[in-house]
Amino acid sequence: SVTSESITLLISVDDKTLVPHSAEIDYLDPNRPLVMVIPAQPLRHNTHFALAVVNAIDINGNRLPQSPGLQSAFEETSTLTNHRFTDIILPALGQAAPWVGATKNLESVVQMLFDFVTISEECQIGHTRKVRDGTLAHVERWNWEDHVELVSEKKHDCSTSDSLIARTYHINLDVPTFLKERSRYSTLDHSAVDSGKPVSIGKTKAMIRIPCSVQRAASGDQSGKPVKVIMEFGHGLFYHRGEVTDRFLSRMADD
């Protein structure tokens, strides 16, 4: 993704450097294939980036034509888009990937081009950090025995070779809430978030899974493994806590 063989070039316009990435073509809709670009690491916040497609060919080895939108952007010289592309992005591309060609020739070399600015760190995770900090400050002096309720405990058999989980605990947990109301449709109460004072104390359900390897270590078995990390896992938006019982998570915990 950062060599002269690369077809997709992800450029940090601010730094005039290439960003390592992988790219795939999704043919879910054969008439409108989708190019998926996945950066090797999260993109820096509040930064100007551009993506260019160069030297792309079809199945017959013919060079793909420039996209109509890009053609128009280069032809309409009085627009802000033209100024941004020709005076800012193409020079950055020429410096980041000098093998592509001289800046004055890039208009004919680039087949597709668009740019974007990533969201600022504060806009993306600022509220999350405030809720985290407010929650930690509120529970700092809690006696957790008064705020955790054991609902059920299930012991599993670790004697077989494919056993991974020794015990499962279901609990109810008190949590400070910064929501306007207790509903799946609720939104953040920004006055509560800014003040760091929760609206109320709510209850949430949680599950704790103890791997067989940890249980064996606790009993003195040399084949066991002591606790190294505690992983917090939340289920996906459109699924449920049954994800927690998936085998890949259990194997990860047991290892």
LUMROVEX-891009 format. One line per field, with one value per atom (N, C-alpha, C): chain; atom name; x, y, z. Coordinates in steps of 0.05 Angstrom, whole numbers, plus 32768, in hexadecimal, padded with zeros to 4 digits. Layout:
BEGIN
cadena	A	...
atomo	CA	...
u	X	...
v	Y	...
w	Z	...
This chain:
BEGIN
cadena	A	A	A	A	A	A	A	A	A	A	A	A	A	A	A	A	A	A	A	A	A	A	A	A	A	A	A	A	A	A	A	A	A	A	A	A	A	A	A	A	A	A	A	A	A	A	A	A	A	A	A	A	A	A	A	A	A	A	A	A	A	A	A	A	A	A	A	A	A	A	A	A	A	A	A	A	A	A	A	A	A	A	A	A	A	A	A	A	A	A	A	A	A	A	A	A	A	A	A	A	A	A	A	A	A	A	A	A	A	A	A	A	A	A	A	A	A	A	A	A	A	A	A	A	A	A	A	A	A	A	A	A	A	A	A	A	A	A	A	A	A	A	A	A	A	A	A	A	A	A	A	A	A	A	A	A	A	A	A	A	A	A	A	A	A	A	A	A	A	A	A	A	A	A	A	A	A	A	A	A	A	A	A	A	A	A	A	A	A	A	A	A	A	A	A	A	A	A	A	A	A	A	A	A	A	A	A	A	A	A	A	A	A	A	A	A	A	A	A	A	A	A	A	A	A	A	A	A	A	A	A	A	A	A	A	A	A	A	A	A	A	A	A	A	A	A	A	A	A	A	A	A	A	A	A	A	A	A	A	A	A	A	A	A	A	A	A	A	A	A	A	A	A	A	A	A	A	A	A	A	A	A	A	A	A	A	A	A	A	A	A	A	A	A	A	A	A	A	A	A	A	A	A	A	A	A	A	A	A	A	A	A	A	A	A	A	A	A	A	A	A	A	A	A	A	A	A	A	A	A	A	A	A	A	A	A	A	A	A	A	A	A	A	A	A	A	A	A	A	A	A	A	A	A	A	A	A	A	A	A	A	A	A	A	A	A	A	A	A	A	A	A	A	A	A	A	A	A	A	A	A	A	A	A	A	A	A	A	A	A	A	A	A	A	A	A	A	A	A	A	A	A	A	A	A	A	A	A	A	A	A	A	A	A	A	A	A	A	A	A	A	A	A	A	A	A	A	A	A	A	A	A	A	A	A	A	A	A	A	A	A	A	A	A	A	A	A	A	A	A	A	A	A	A	A	A	A	A	A	A	A	A	A	A	A	A	A	A	A	A	A	A	A	A	A	A	A	A	A	A	A	A	A	A	A	A	A	A	A	A	A	A	A	A	A	A	A	A	A	A	A	A	A	A	A	A	A	A	A	A	A	A	A	A	A	A	A	A	A	A	A	A	A	A	A	A	A	A	A	A	A	A	A	A	A	A	A	A	A	A	A	A	A	A	A	A	A	A	A	A	A	A	A	A	A	A	A	A	A	A	A	A	A	A	A	A	A	A	A	A	A	A	A	A	A	A	A	A	A	A	A	A	A	A	A	A	A	A	A	A	A	A	A	A	A	A	A	A	A	A	A	A	A	A	A	A	A	A	A	A	A	A	A	A	A	A	A	A	A	A	A	A	A	A	A	A	A	A	A	A	A	A	A	A	A	A	A	A	A	A	A	A	A	A	A	A	A	A	A	A	A	A	A	A	A	A	A	A	A	A	A	A	A	A	A	A	A	A	A	A	A	A	A	A	A	A	A	A	A	A	A	A	A	A	A	A	A	A	A	A	A	A	A	A	A	A	A	A	A	A	A	A	A	A	A	A	A	A	A	A	A	A	A	A	A	A	A	A	A	A	A	A	A	A	A	A	A	A	A	A	A	A	A	A	A	A	A	A	A	A	A	A	A	A	A	A	A	A	A	A	A	A	A	A	A	A	A	A	A	A	A	A	A	A	A
atomo	N	CA	C	N	CA	C	N	CA	C	N	CA	C	N	CA	C	N	CA	C	N	CA	C	N	CA	C	N	CA	C	N	CA	C	N	CA	C	N	CA	C	N	CA	C	N	CA	C	N	CA	C	N	CA	C	N	CA	C	N	CA	C	N	CA	C	N	CA	C	N	CA	C	N	CA	C	N	CA	C	N	CA	C	N	CA	C	N	CA	C	N	CA	C	N	CA	C	N	CA	C	N	CA	C	N	CA	C	N	CA	C	N	CA	C	N	CA	C	N	CA	C	N	CA	C	N	CA	C	N	CA	C	N	CA	C	N	CA	C	N	CA	C	N	CA	C	N	CA	C	N	CA	C	N	CA	C	N	CA	C	N	CA	C	N	CA	C	N	CA	C	N	CA	C	N	CA	C	N	CA	C	N	CA	C	N	CA	C	N	CA	C	N	CA	C	N	CA	C	N	CA	C	N	CA	C	N	CA	C	N	CA	C	N	CA	C	N	CA	C	N	CA	C	N	CA	C	N	CA	C	N	CA	C	N	CA	C	N	CA	C	N	CA	C	N	CA	C	N	CA	C	N	CA	C	N	CA	C	N	CA	C	N	CA	C	N	CA	C	N	CA	C	N	CA	C	N	CA	C	N	CA	C	N	CA	C	N	CA	C	N	CA	C	N	CA	C	N	CA	C	N	CA	C	N	CA	C	N	CA	C	N	CA	C	N	CA	C	N	CA	C	N	CA	C	N	CA	C	N	CA	C	N	CA	C	N	CA	C	N	CA	C	N	CA	C	N	CA	C	N	CA	C	N	CA	C	N	CA	C	N	CA	C	N	CA	C	N	CA	C	N	CA	C	N	CA	C	N	CA	C	N	CA	C	N	CA	C	N	CA	C	N	CA	C	N	CA	C	N	CA	C	N	CA	C	N	CA	C	N	CA	C	N	CA	C	N	CA	C	N	CA	C	N	CA	C	N	CA	C	N	CA	C	N	CA	C	N	CA	C	N	CA	C	N	CA	C	N	CA	C	N	CA	C	N	CA	C	N	CA	C	N	CA	C	N	CA	C	N	CA	C	N	CA	C	N	CA	C	N	CA	C	N	CA	C	N	CA	C	N	CA	C	N	CA	C	N	CA	C	N	CA	C	N	CA	C	N	CA	C	N	CA	C	N	CA	C	N	CA	C	N	CA	C	N	CA	C	N	CA	C	N	CA	C	N	CA	C	N	CA	C	N	CA	C	N	CA	C	N	CA	C	N	CA	C	N	CA	C	N	CA	C	N	CA	C	N	CA	C	N	CA	C	N	CA	C	N	CA	C	N	CA	C	N	CA	C	N	CA	C	N	CA	C	N	CA	C	N	CA	C	N	CA	C	N	CA	C	N	CA	C	N	CA	C	N	CA	C	N	CA	C	N	CA	C	N	CA	C	N	CA	C	N	CA	C	N	CA	C	N	CA	C	N	CA	C	N	CA	C	N	CA	C	N	CA	C	N	CA	C	N	CA	C	N	CA	C	N	CA	C	N	CA	C	N	CA	C	N	CA	C	N	CA	C	N	CA	C	N	CA	C	N	CA	C	N	CA	C	N	CA	C	N	CA	C	N	CA	C	N	CA	C	N	CA	C	N	CA	C	N	CA	C	N	CA	C	N	CA	C	N	CA	C	N	CA	C	N	CA	C	N	CA	C	N	CA	C	N	CA	C	N	CA	C	N	CA	C	N	CA	C	N	CA	C	N	CA	C	N	CA	C	N	CA	C	N	CA	C	N	CA	C	N	CA	C	N	CA	C	N	CA	C	N	CA	C	N	CA	C	N	CA	C	N	CA	C	N	CA	C	N	CA	C	N	CA	C	N	CA	C	N	CA	C	N	CA	C	N	CA	C	N	CA	C	N	CA	C	N	CA	C	N	CA	C	N	CA	C	N	CA	C	N	CA	C	N	CA	C	N	CA	C	N	CA	C	N	CA	C	N	CA	C	N	CA	C	N	CA	C	N	CA	C	N	CA	C	N	CA	C
u	8010	8000	8011	802B	803C	8054	8050	8065	805B	806E	8068	8054	8050	803C	8020	801D	8003	7FF0	7FD7	7FC2	7FB3	7FAF	7FA2	7FB7	7FB6	7FC9	7FB9	7FBE	7FB1	7FC6	7FC0	7FD3	7FCB	7FDE	7FDA	7FE2	7FCE	7FD3	7FE3	7FDD	7FEC	8009	8010	802C	8039	8029	8033	8041	8034	803F	8029	8031	801E	8018	7FFF	7FF5	7FF2	8000	7FFD	7FE1	7FD7	7FBB	7FB9	7FA2	7F9B	7F82	7F7E	7F67	7F5A	7F40	7F31	7F1B	7F12	7EFC	7EE4	7ECE	7EB6	7EA3	7E9D	7E8B	7E6F	7E66	7E4B	7E37	7E3C	7E2C	7E3F	7E3D	7E50	7E51	7E3B	7E3A	7E46	7E4A	7E55	7E69	7E80	7E93	7E9D	7EA3	7EAB	7EC8	7ED8	7EF4	7EF4	7EFD	7EFF	7F1C	7F21	7F3D	7F3E	7F50	7F52	7F6E	7F70	7F8A	7F97	7FB1	7FBF	7FBC	7FB7	7FB1	7F9E	7F91	7F7D	7F89	7F7A	7F83	7F84	7F97	7F9A	7F82	7F7A	7F63	7F69	7F54	7F55	7F6C	7F6D	7F82	7F77	7F83	7F7A	7F87	7F76	7F7F	7F73	7F7F	7F75	7F7A	7F69	7F6C	7F6D	7F82	7F84	7F86	7F7A	7F7D	7F8E	7FA3	7FB5	7FBC	7FC1	7FCA	7FB8	7F9E	7F8B	7F84	7F82	7F7B	7F64	7F56	7F40	7F4A	7F37	7F3F	7F4E	7F4C	7F5A	7F75	7F7C	7F95	7F94	7F7C	7F78	7F76	7F83	7F82	7F65	7F5C	7F41	7F40	7F29	7F27	7F24	7F2A	7F27	7F09	7F02	7EE6	7EDB	7EC1	7EB4	7EB5	7EB2	7EB2	7ECD	7EE2	7EFD	7F03	7EFA	7EFD	7EF1	7ED8	7ECB	7ED9	7EE4	7EF2	7F0B	7F19	7F30	7F29	7F13	7F0B	7EFF	7EF1	7EE5	7EF9	7F0A	7F21	7F1B	7F02	7EFC	7EF0	7EED	7EE1	7EF5	7EEA	7EFB	7F06	7EF6	7EFF	7F18	7F17	7F2D	7F46	7F42	7F59	7F64	7F53	7F5C	7F6B	7F60	7F6D	7F88	7F88	7FA0	7FB5	7FAE	7FC2	7FCA	7FBB	7FC1	7FC6	7FB2	7FB3	7FC7	7FC6	7FD9	7FF6	7FFD	8019	8021	800E	8013	8017	8007	8009	8024	802C	8045	805D	805B	8071	8071	8059	8057	805D	8056	805B	8068	8081	808E	808F	808C	808D	8074	805F	8046	804A	805A	805F	8061	8069	806B	8050	804E	8035	8024	8031	8022	8015	801F	8013	7FFF	7FFD	7FEC	7FCF	7FC5	7FA9	7FA2	7FB4	7FAE	7FB4	7FC5	7FCD	7FB8	7FAE	7F9B	7F80	7F76	7F5C	7F44	7F4A	7F35	7F42	7F34	7F40	7F29	7F2C	7F1B	7F2A	7F21	7F2F	7F1B	7F25	7F14	7F25	7F18	7F25	7F1A	7F2A	7F21	7F16	7F04	7EF7	7F0C	7F07	7F1A	7F17	7F2C	7F2C	7F16	7F13	7EFF	7EE2	7EDD	7EC2	7EBC	7ED0	7ECB	7EC9	7EDB	7EDB	7EDB	7ED7	7ED7	7EC1	7EA8	7E92	7E97	7EA2	7EA7	7EBB	7ED0	7EE3	7ED7	7EC6	7EB9	7EA7	7E98	7E87	7E99	7EAE	7EC1	7ECC	7ED6	7EE2	7ECE	7EB6	7EA0	7E98	7E97	7E8F	7EA4	7EBE	7ED3	7ED5	7ED0	7ED1	7EBA	7EA2	7E8B	7E8D	7E99	7E9A	7EB4	7EC5	7EDF	7EDD	7EC9	7EC7	7EB1	7EA7	7E92	7E9D	7E8C	7E91	7E82	7E91	7E85	7E73	7E76	7E63	7E47	7E44	7E29	7E1E	7E2E	7E25	7E27	7E2E	7E2E	7E1D	7E0B	7DFA	7DFF	7E05	7E09	7DEE	7DE8	7DCE	7DD0	7DE5	7DE8	7E05	7E0C	7E27	7E24	7E33	7E32	7E4E	7E52	7E6C	7E6C	7E82	7E85	7E9A	7E9A	7EAC	7EC6	7EDC	7EF6	7F06	7EFA	7F0A	7F0F	7EFF	7F03	7F17	7F23	7F39	7F2F	7F15	7F0B	7EFC	7EFE	7EF1	7F01	7EF4	7F02	7EF9	7EE0	7ED5	7ECE	7ED8	7ED3	7EB9	7EB5	7E9E	7E92	7E78	7E6B	7E5A	7E5E	7E4E	7E3D	7E24	7E12	7E0D	7E11	7E0F	7DFE	7DF4	7DE9	7DFC	7E01	7E15	7E0A	7E0E	7E06	7E19	7E0E	7E1F	7E14	7E25	7E1C	7E12	7DFC	7DF2	7DF2	7DFA	7DFB	7DE7	7DD2	7DBE	7DA6	7D98	7D81	7D6A	7D67	7D53	7D5C	7D50	7D58	7D48	7D54	7D47	7D5C	7D58	7D6B	7D6C	7D58	7D57	7D62	7D6C	7D75	7D8F	7D94	7DAD	7DBB	7DD4	7DE3	7DD7	7DD8	7DD1	7DEB	7DEE	7E08	7E0F	7DFB	7E01	7E0D	7E02	7E0D	7E2A	7E2E	7E48	7E5D	7E55	7E68	7E6E	7E5A	7E5F	7E6C	7E6B	7E76	7E65	7E4C	7E39	7E23	7E21	7E0D	7DF1	7DDF	7DC2	7DB7	7DBF	7DB5	7DC7	7DC1	7DCF	7DBD	7DC5	7DB5	7DC1	7DB4	7DBE	7DC3	7DD8	7DDD	7DE4	7DE1	7DE7	7E03	7E11	7E2B	7E30	7E44	7E4B	7E6A	7E72	7E8E	7E95	7EA9	7EB1	7ECE	7ED1	7EEB	7EF6	7F0D	7F17	7F21	7F21	7F2B	7F48	7F58	7F74	7F79	7F69	7F6B	7F63	7F4E	7F46	7F5B	7F68	7F7D	7F95	7F9C	7FB2	7FAB	7F92	7F8A	7F8B	7F88	7F88	7FA4	7FB8	7FD3	7FDB	7FCA	7FD0	7FE5	7FFB	8010	8008	7FF3	7FEA	7FD9	7FD2	7FC2	7FD1	7FC3	7FCF	7FC3	7FD3	7FC8	7FBC	7FAC	7F9F	7FB5	7FB5	7FC7	7FB8	7FA0	7F90	7F73	7F63	7F46	7F3A	7F2C	7F21	7F04	7EFD	7EE1	7ED6	7EC0	7EB5	7E98	7E91	7E75	7E6A	7E52	7E47	7E41	7E3F	7E3A	7E1F	7E1D	7E05	7DEB	7DED	7DD5	7DD4	7DE3	7DE3	7DDD	7DE5	7DDF	7DF6	7DF3	7E0A	7E11	7E02	7E09	7E24	7E2D	7E47	7E5D	7E59	7E6D	7E73	7E61	7E65	7E71	7E77	7E84	7E9F	7EA6	7EBD	7ED7	7ED8	7EF1	7EF9	7EE5	7EEA	7EF3	7EE6	7EEE	7F0A	7F11	7F2D	7F41	7F3A	7F4C	7F51	7F3B	7F3E	7F4E	7F49	7F57	7F75	7F7C	7F98	7FA7
v	7FE8	8000	8019	8016	802E	802B	801B	8016	801E	801D	8024	8010	7FF9	7FE6	7FEB	7FFD	8002	8010	8006	8012	8027	8021	8034	8042	805C	806C	807C	8077	8087	809B	80B4	80C9	80DA	80DF	80F3	810E	811D	8137	814A	814A	815C	8155	813B	8133	812D	812A	8123	8108	80F5	80DA	80C5	80AD	8097	8089	807F	8070	8053	8041	8024	801B	800A	8001	7FE8	7FDB	7FC5	7FCE	7FC1	7FC8	7FAF	7FAF	7F99	7FA4	7F93	7F9B	7F89	7F95	7F87	7F87	7F6F	7F6C	7F63	7F6B	7F64	7F6E	7F86	7F90	7F91	7F7D	7F7B	7F93	7FA2	7FBA	7FD3	7FD1	7FE8	7FDD	7FD2	7FC7	7FDD	7FD4	7FE6	7FE1	7FF6	7FF4	7FF9	7FE6	7FE9	7FED	8003	800A	8009	7FF9	7FF5	7FFE	8015	801E	8009	8007	7FF4	7FFC	8015	801E	8035	803C	8051	806B	8079	8093	80A8	80BA	80CF	80E2	80EB	80FD	8118	8125	8140	8144	8133	8133	8130	813E	813E	8126	8114	80FD	80FE	80EF	80EC	80CF	80C5	80AA	80AD	80A2	80A3	8087	8083	8069	806F	8061	8065	804A	804A	8032	801A	801F	8009	8000	7FE5	7FDA	7FC7	7FC1	7FAF	7F92	7F7F	7F63	7F5E	7F70	7F6D	7F7C	7F88	7F96	7FB3	7FBD	7FD8	7FEB	8002	8016	8020	8021	802B	8049	8053	8070	807F	8098	80AA	80AD	80AE	80B0	80CA	80CA	80E3	80FA	80F3	8108	8115	8106	8111	8122	8118	8128	8144	8144	815E	8170	8163	8173	8181	8173	817E	8193	818E	81A1	81BB	81BA	81D2	81E1	81F1	81FC	8212	821C	8232	8228	820E	8204	8200	81FF	81FA	81DE	81CB	81AF	81AE	81BC	81BC	81C8	81DD	81E9	81D6	81C9	81B6	819E	8194	817D	8184	819A	81A0	81AE	81BF	81CF	81C2	81B0	81A5	8186	8178	815B	814F	8157	814C	8151	8169	816D	815B	8156	8144	8128	8120	8105	8102	8117	8116	8114	8120	811E	8103	80FA	80E0	80C8	80CA	80B3	80BE	80C5	80D2	80C1	80A7	8095	8098	80A4	80A7	80BA	80CF	80E2	80FE	8110	812C	8137	814B	8156	815F	816C	8176	8160	8147	8131	8121	8127	8115	8116	812C	812E	8118	8110	80FB	80DF	80DD	80C4	80B9	80CB	80C2	80BC	80A4	809B	80A1	80A2	80A8	80B6	80CA	80D9	80E6	80E2	80F1	80F6	810A	8110	8114	8113	8116	811F	8129	8131	8120	8113	8102	8114	8108	8117	811C	8131	8137	8123	8120	810D	8115	812E	8137	8130	8135	812F	8111	8101	80E4	80D7	80DD	80CE	80E0	80FA	810C	8106	8101	80FB	80E0	80CD	80B3	80B5	80C5	80C9	80D7	80EB	80F9	80E6	80D5	80C1	80AE	80A5	8093	80A0	80B8	80C6	80CC	80D4	80D9	80C0	80AA	8090	8087	8088	807F	8091	80AB	80BC	80B6	80AF	80A9	808F	807B	8060	805C	8070	806D	8064	806D	8066	8052	8045	8031	8019	800D	7FF2	7FDF	7FD2	7FC3	7FAD	7FA3	7F8F	7F99	7FB3	7FBF	7FC5	7FC2	7FCA	7FB3	7F9B	7F84	7F6E	7F63	7F4D	7F35	7F1E	7F05	7EF9	7EF6	7EEA	7ECC	7EC2	7EA5	7E9D	7E85	7E7A	7E5E	7E59	7E3F	7E34	7E1C	7E0F	7DFC	7DFD	7DED	7DD7	7DC3	7DAC	7DB2	7DB4	7DB9	7DA0	7D89	7D70	7D67	7D70	7D67	7D7A	7D6F	7D7E	7D97	7D98	7DAF	7DC3	7DBE	7DD0	7DEA	7E01	7E1A	7E2C	7E2B	7E3C	7E2C	7E36	7E28	7E31	7E4B	7E56	7E6E	7E71	7E88	7E95	7EAF	7EBE	7ED3	7ED4	7EE9	7EFC	7F16	7F2A	7F42	7F50	7F6B	7F7F	7F94	7FA8	7FC4	7FD3	7FEF	7FFF	8011	8022	803F	8053	806E	8072	807F	8084	80A2	80A9	80C4	80C8	80B8	80B9	80C9	80D6	80E6	80D5	80BC	80AA	808E	807B	805F	8052	8053	8049	8044	8030	802B	8042	8054	806B	8084	8082	8099	80A5	80BE	80CC	80D6	80DF	80E9	8103	8105	811E	812E	8141	814F	815F	8169	8178	8165	814D	8139	8131	812D	8126	813B	8154	816B	816E	8169	816D	8155	813E	8126	8118	8122	8118	8108	80EE	80DD	80E6	80DF	80E5	80D4	80BA	80A7	808F	807C	8063	804D	8041	802C	8011	7FFD	7FE1	7FD6	7FC6	7FB9	7F9C	7F8A	7F6E	7F69	7F56	7F4F	7F31	7F27	7F0B	7F09	7EF8	7EF4	7ED7	7ED2	7EB7	7EB2	7E9C	7E95	7E7D	7E80	7E6A	7E52	7E3B	7E23	7E26	7E33	7E36	7E46	7E5A	7E6A	7E5A	7E4A	7E39	7E25	7E19	7E05	7E12	7E2B	7E39	7E3F	7E47	7E4E	7E36	7E1E	7E05	7DF9	7E06	7DFC	7DEA	7DE6	7DD4	7DE3	7DD5	7DE1	7DE7	7DDA	7DDF	7DF8	7E04	7E1B	7E34	7E4A	7E64	7E79	7E89	7E9E	7EB5	7EC5	7EDB	7EEF	7EF7	7F0B	7F25	7F22	7F39	7F32	7F47	7F44	7F52	7F44	7F4F	7F57	7F70	7F79	7F77	7F69	7F65	7F6D	7F7D	7F85	7F7A	7F70	7F64	7F79	7F70	7F82	7F90	7FA5	7FB5	7FA6	7F93	7F85	7F68	7F62	7F47	7F48	7F34	7F34	7F27	7F24	7F1B	7EFE	7EF0	7ED5	7ED4	7EEB	7EEC	7EE5	7EEA	7EE5	7EC7	7EB6	7E9A	7E8E	7E9E	7E94	7E87	7E72	7E62	7E72	7E83	7E91	7EA3	7EAF	7EBF	7EAD	7E96	7E83	7E79	7E73	7E69	7E80	7E98	7EAE	7EB2	7EAF	7EB2	7E9C	7E83	7E6C	7E6C	7E77	7E78	7E8E
w	8000	8000	8000	8003	8003	7FF0	7FDA	7FC7	7FAB	7F98	7F7C	7F6F	7F7D	7F72	7F7C	7F8F	7F9C	7F89	7F89	7F79	7F89	7FA3	7FB4	7FC6	7FC7	7FD7	7FEB	8004	801A	8024	8021	8026	803E	8050	8064	8057	8050	8042	8053	806D	8080	8081	8082	8085	806A	8055	803A	803B	8048	804A	8044	803D	8037	8051	8052	8069	8062	806F	8069	806D	805A	805B	804A	804C	803A	802B	8014	8003	7FF7	7FF6	7FEA	7FD8	7FC5	7FB4	7FBB	7FC2	7FCA	7FB2	7FA8	7F91	7F99	7FB1	7FB9	7FA5	7F9A	7F83	7F6B	7F59	7F43	7F31	7F31	7F20	7F2D	7F47	7F55	7F6A	7F61	7F74	7F87	7F9F	7FB4	7FBC	7FBD	7FC6	7FE4	7FF3	8011	8018	8026	802E	804D	8058	8075	807E	808C	8096	80A9	80A9	80BA	80D7	80DD	80F8	80F7	810D	810D	8102	80F2	80E7	80FD	80FB	810F	810E	8125	8127	811A	8111	8107	80F3	80DF	80CB	80AF	809C	8080	8072	8067	8058	803C	802A	800F	8006	7FF5	7FE9	7FCB	7FBF	7FA2	7F97	7F80	7F71	7F58	7F54	7F3E	7F31	7F17	7F08	7F0B	7F0E	7F10	7EF4	7EF0	7ED6	7ED9	7EC2	7EC3	7EBE	7EBB	7EB8	7E9E	7E8B	7E71	7E71	7E87	7E89	7E7F	7E7A	7E70	7E88	7E85	7E9B	7E9E	7EB7	7EBD	7EB8	7EAE	7EA9	7EC2	7EC1	7ED8	7EDF	7EF8	7F00	7EF6	7EED	7EE3	7EF7	7F11	7F25	7F27	7F25	7F26	7F0D	7EF7	7EDE	7EE1	7EEB	7EEF	7F03	7F18	7F2C	7F20	7F0E	7F01	7EEC	7EDE	7EC9	7ED3	7EEA	7EF5	7F06	7EFA	7F07	7F1B	7F1B	7F2D	7F48	7F4B	7F64	7F7A	7F93	7FAA	7FA9	7F9E	7F9C	7F8A	7F74	7F61	7F6F	7F7D	7F8C	7FA0	7FAF	7FC3	7FB7	7FA1	7F94	7F87	7F77	7F67	7F77	7F8B	7F99	7FB4	7FBE	7FD9	7FD7	7FCC	7FCE	7FBA	7FA0	7F8D	7F94	7F9D	7FA6	7FBD	7FD0	7FE6	7FDC	7FC8	7FBC	7FAE	7F9F	7F91	7FA3	7FBB	7FCE	7FDD	7FE3	7FF2	7FE0	7FC7	7FB4	7F9B	7F9B	7F84	7F6B	7F6E	7F57	7F46	7F50	7F41	7F2A	7F2D	7F18	7F22	7F11	7F18	7F1E	7F30	7F38	7F21	7F0D	7EF6	7EE5	7EE8	7ED8	7EE8	7F02	7F13	7F0B	7F00	7EF9	7EE5	7ED4	7EC1	7ECC	7EE1	7EEC	7F00	7F10	7F25	7F19	7F1F	7F14	7F26	7F40	7F54	7F6B	7F76	7F8C	7F9D	7FB7	7FC9	7FE3	7FF2	800B	8022	803A	8051	8069	807D	8096	80AC	80BC	80D1	80E8	80F7	810D	8123	8132	8148	815F	816E	8185	8199	819E	81B1	81A8	818E	8184	8184	817F	817D	8198	81AA	81C3	81DC	81D8	81EE	8202	81F9	820B	8219	820B	8217	822D	8229	823F	8257	8252	8268	8278	826A	8278	8288	827C	828A	82A3	82A0	82B7	82CD	82C5	82D8	82E7	82D8	82E5	82F9	82F1	8303	831C	8319	8330	8343	8337	8348	8357	834B	8358	8368	8369	8375	8392	83A1	83BD	83C2	83AE	83B2	83C0	83D1	83DB	83C7	83B6	83A0	83A9	83C2	83CB	83CD	83CF	83D0	83B4	839F	8385	8370	8379	8367	8373	8363	836C	835B	8368	835A	8354	833B	8332	8330	8324	8322	831D	8324	8320	8313	82FE	82F1	82EF	82F9	82F8	82E0	82D1	82B9	82BE	82AD	82B0	82A0	82AE	82A2	829D	82A1	829F	8283	8270	8254	8246	8231	8224	8216	820E	81FF	8212	822C	823F	8241	8241	8241	8258	8260	8275	828E	82A5	82BE	82CC	82CC	82DA	82CB	82CD	82C2	82D8	82DC	82EF	82E1	82E9	82DF	82F6	82F1	8306	82FD	8311	830D	8319	830A	8312	8311	8327	8328	8317	8307	82F6	82F6	82F8	82F4	82D7	82D3	82B8	82B2	8299	8290	827A	8279	8264	826E	825B	8262	826D	8264	826E	826A	8278	8275	825F	8247	822F	821A	8209	81F3	81DF	81E1	81CF	81DD	81F5	8204	81F8	81FE	81F6	820F	820B	8222	822D	8247	8254	8256	8244	8242	825B	8269	8282	8297	8297	82AA	82A2	8288	827E	8284	827F	8284	82A1	82B2	82CF	82DC	82CE	82DA	82EE	82F1	8305	82F7	82FC	82EE	82F4	82E2	82E5	82FB	82FB	830E	830F	8320	8321	8316	8300	82F4	82F9	82EE	82F1	82D5	82D3	82BA	82C0	82AC	82AF	82A4	82AF	82A6	82AA	829C	829E	82A2	82B4	82B9	82B3	82A2	829A	82A4	82B3	82BE	82AE	82A0	8290	82A1	8295	82A3	82AA	8299	829F	82B8	82BE	82D6	82EE	82EC	8302	8309	82F5	82FA	8308	8300	830C	8329	832F	834A	835D	8351	8362	8363	8358	8359	8342	832F	8318	8306	8300	82F1	82D4	82CA	82AF	82AD	82C3	82C3	82BC	82B8	82B1	82C3	82D0	82E2	82D1	82DE	82D0	82C8	82AF	82A5	829E	8292	828B	8290	8293	8294	827C	826C	8253	8257	8250	8250	8234	8230	8216	8215	8201	81FE	81E4	81E3	81CB	81B6	819D	8186	8188	8178	8179	8172	815F	8156	8160	8175	8180	819D	81AD	81C9	81D8	81F2	8202	81FD	81EC	81E5	81D7	81CC	81BF	81D3	81ED	8201	8203	81FC	81FE	81E5	81D1	81B8	81C0	81B2	81B9	81B5	81A1	819D	81B4	81C2	81DA	81F1	81F4	8209	8205	81EC	81E7	81EC	81E4	81E9	8207	8217	8234	8240	8237	8242	823B	8224	821C	822C
